């Protein structure tokens, strides 16, 4: 401990670098950060500086300080554009952004950042062996965004805002043609169409009944064996029985 | 031979000017260059001298010289290199020399002398406080390269700073001194002589026939004459403010139809060193009136309706600002654009076109394109890093598929503010129109603030030290308790409210409160669910323990559930609240609080119904809206089931084993903005309460009665089991009987003005006049027999502590006979001095519930 502090305060940068490397290899990441920081500040353009900066990012990454790690790792490629480590740092920086991405119920700004970073990694290193991981992670993030949208659809349905549920579920179906939630989303659409129709004012009744039936027919084509069929057939039967007032 | 910059000293100028008759010249390393016959070389490595702090690579790049390229010497390649370096403004001397030449490869040296750097700067002649402000203004920092421009810029910024303050005669001198401690750097010694402050002695108008000069001077908001009475705004001359103020004066003329008004003479002159004069000569021009207004393109609304909304007739005095206001945005919402905007016409566009002037009557053609009705497509929420999206989204009134409505957006914004999780000033609502498909996306950007309150206080009450620990979390999440990463510091995000509070001063008084509220029970409808638990106990003496048969004191334990519902009818500002509560009173040989029930226990099972209409626009400093509420609370009429029974033969314990009573309350408060900026607010409030017994033979319940007077704080001195209501300017509970009274009336008038609306610390002052009284029975009830008081106070709202208040009031009326304070210090004071002065300290929003 004492020797660490002595090196930290000394002016011997070779010793600092050596000690930092030792600590880094031993996995004492928190402690090596201060030393690497000093080495980098002293000689930012040297190979030592390059290694220091790279390991600063890695050390922060290893102790899961995602914000700081993302700062160092994404700055690396701008500072040392020709370094062989650029691929790794860009990738890790993107992963930091992924770690920062919060739960679907919160603001997804960080998720968008992560997706952008991964995308630019893929564009820059199209032959990287990390590509599969990238695609996997990107799929996961996109799934999160999709999940968020679907939660909103469900919220409108649950709070019985029929029109909002219809509009947002339709949007969802348009936006995510391959979603696993499609069937459930269709269910929300048809159920809310039905409720919208039966609670409708006379002027719009006919249109809404037709829409409900039409949506059911489309659903039937896409999911001919759905478990929802019985429920929906009931709706369709009911709306067909409604007398449309003629004025 | 040096090659020096073109605009440097004349004696060593660029190579071009050297006498061409001289056929050759010697450069640095003893090389000969012929200026008549140029020669080609290959550039060897370039050395850089005298610029250790700069990146050598960058300097070569700027110079445009690259190793290995072919270069003709002499040629303008070298002089361009020097020019480029010179343009950087970093060096005071630049020269490029040839070191040697080996087999057609030439080795160049770029010799640089960097400009001096600023090491420190000092101010002389101004106070330390001013220095701090100037420092921010001038933006100097150590290490900056010193140039002429830097000196000039510094001077002009300081001058600007003092001109703004009214020091028009300011003198600034910047002396540069060599810093001997640091190489090649200088110290700025900035000598400032502020001179005398210059004020405006006179503002003279001429040619103003239709407007009094004082009215015009009033329009000039920042250009004021000097006067002893000028306390709030200092008299000073600021040229930008002057330009703005002149425009304001012209606008004043324009508002009375003089739209050609202009200044023919505009002069600011020096009277002496300390005084300026302003002279303005106005040419009013012709007076104009509104002519015919024709609407074109309106299909949704008839021209007649639009005329009514516009409210401008043929022959009205021409007033452009009024016209603009009625067309675009009016404070009271009476304008054409909100007419359309609230009905989905987001793409609506109106162009007022002047079609001609006849007899000073200006005719208009209102050309409008109504466009398609826009429907909401997506609703985005941003900025919620803690609060779960559904908590916000369920409150938002603009839902996908709805017609776009500006009114809905404003209402949503207000309701989100009322949740209390967001900074009211930080809201942003961005409608993003998609004209292709006639839809609009609406983006709500929220800024989260800490909505948790912690109350940790110690105080002195009832002759003992009292400590309070209270915690309120208004954005709690039960669901997230088991998700450790959502703890910050407690699980947040679901908008639930959790409050825990404990107050004690040791053995005499103890109070514990727990309550939990889920605002959307089940998540389907905004029905809130509340569960609460509380216990308070009060002992008459420290020494006697509860187990002791001689123990004297009161304990009250309560538990209950409540259900709140928002109503859609009569309008959606209404809400209803139902509560089922059980309270257990344990009174042991203690007569001070409830004289008619001094020993025994009592059960109170009550049902409460409260109907409220609340359109108040902000929870902390309301500026508009009203709150009206009706509350009914009651127990079952047990005595009716028991038939005719002689209650007088029973003991108090038997009579009050199960409490029976009913209670009705009504309150109304209104917030009325008095100033156009909606800061000065008038708030009238009235409240009535009545508690009755089902069976007069059984008598009134000893608990739950009204106590009026003082701060309205419940705590040690004002123990629970009764309803404590404030009346400033009198002592606590002084107006009611010791046991409390069944009838109450109270009227309040408050005038409020905010000092700071910053959400971190909202601060406002108020003046109040109030009156109230309690009555022992319906026979003595007289709504005009009330005790009056006036006073003033301050309120400060700190997010961590809630609302704190301090009032000073004077009571003016003698108390009634039944009052506990009758004949006491209040009455004596009023007898002798005519008033009773009283300081009151309050915590919380309301002073009691009336």
Interface residues (C-beta under 8 A of the other chain):
Chain A: X102 X103 X105 X106 X107 X109 X148 X151 X152 X155 X156 X158 X159 X160 X161 X163 X164 X166 X167 X168 X171
Chain B: X375 X376 X377 X378 X379 X381 X382 X383 X384 X385 X386 X387 X388 X389 X390 X393 X394 X399 X400 X401 X402 X486 X493 X523 X524 X525
